[in-house]
């Protein structure tokens, strides 16, 4: 069964909370910014595109361990401060 995906929006900051099943996984604690969200019509399109702070562009899939650490709204406020 697929884990529920935390609500996420473009511009949100996310962090990896456990090891990902990937040939070259991101480290636990790695952070990045959501730049793309799949259309969620089926299992193959349930993807969240993230620009990771180490320069990688790697999508999160259903069941990947992550959490939202900052909202798009709070990020916009910080950039305009």
PEKATA-V189082 format. One record per residue. N is the residue number from 1. PHI is phi in degrees with one decimal (999 if undefined). OMEGA is omega in radians with two decimals (999 if undefined). Layout:
n->N phi->PHI omega->OMEGA
n->N phi->PHI omega->OMEGA
//
This chain:
n->1 phi->999 omega->-3.12
n->2 phi->-77.1 omega->3.08
n->3 phi->-68.4 omega->3.05
n->4 phi->-64.0 omega->-3.14
n->5 phi->-94.6 omega->3.10
n->6 phi->-59.7 omega->3.08
n->7 phi->-58.9 omega->-3.09
n->8 phi->-141.8 omega->3.12
n->9 phi->-129.5 omega->3.07
n->10 phi->-58.3 omega->-3.11
n->11 phi->98.3 omega->3.10
n->12 phi->-66.2 omega->3.02
n->13 phi->-96.5 omega->-3.14
n->14 phi->-129.1 omega->3.10
n->15 phi->-135.2 omega->3.06
n->16 phi->-74.2 omega->-3.09
n->17 phi->-108.1 omega->3.09
n->18 phi->-159.7 omega->-3.11
n->19 phi->-63.9 omega->3.10
n->20 phi->-86.4 omega->3.06
n->21 phi->-85.6 omega->-3.09
n->22 phi->-148.1 omega->3.12
n->23 phi->-58.7 omega->3.09
n->24 phi->-130.4 omega->-2.98
n->25 phi->-67.4 omega->2.99
n->26 phi->-72.6 omega->3.12
n->27 phi->-78.7 omega->3.07
n->28 phi->-60.5 omega->-3.11
n->29 phi->96.5 omega->3.12
n->30 phi->-57.9 omega->-3.13
n->31 phi->-119.2 omega->3.12
n->32 phi->-164.7 omega->-3.10
n->33 phi->-118.6 omega->3.12
n->34 phi->-69.9 omega->3.11
n->35 phi->-123.1 omega->-3.09
n->36 phi->-156.8 omega->3.09
n->37 phi->-132.4 omega->3.12
n->38 phi->-63.3 omega->-3.06
n->39 phi->-82.1 omega->3.02
n->40 phi->60.8 omega->3.12
n->41 phi->-78.4 omega->3.13
n->42 phi->-152.2 omega->-3.06
n->43 phi->-58.6 omega->-3.09
n->44 phi->-76.1 omega->-3.12
n->45 phi->-105.7 omega->3.14
n->46 phi->-84.3 omega->-3.09
n->47 phi->-128.0 omega->3.09
n->48 phi->-123.9 omega->3.13
n->49 phi->-79.8 omega->-3.11
n->50 phi->-128.4 omega->2.94
n->51 phi->-93.2 omega->-3.09
n->52 phi->-77.4 omega->-3.07
n->53 phi->-64.2 omega->3.09
n->54 phi->-87.6 omega->3.09
n->55 phi->97.8 omega->-3.14
n->56 phi->-78.2 omega->3.01
n->57 phi->-120.2 omega->-3.07
n->58 phi->-136.8 omega->-3.12
n->59 phi->-82.5 omega->2.96
n->60 phi->-95.0 omega->-3.14
n->61 phi->-113.3 omega->3.08
n->62 phi->-54.2 omega->3.14
n->63 phi->93.6 omega->3.09
n->64 phi->-67.1 omega->-3.08
n->65 phi->-81.8 omega->3.09
n->66 phi->-153.2 omega->3.03
n->67 phi->-141.5 omega->3.07
n->68 phi->-82.3 omega->-3.11
n->69 phi->-111.7 omega->3.10
n->70 phi->-163.9 omega->-3.09
n->71 phi->-89.8 omega->3.09
n->72 phi->-58.8 omega->-3.14
n->73 phi->-64.1 omega->-3.12
n->74 phi->-69.7 omega->3.09
n->75 phi->-65.1 omega->3.12
n->76 phi->-65.0 omega->3.13
n->77 phi->-64.1 omega->-3.13
n->78 phi->-65.8 omega->-3.12
n->79 phi->-70.2 omega->-3.12
n->80 phi->-90.1 omega->-3.09
n->81 phi->-76.8 omega->999
//
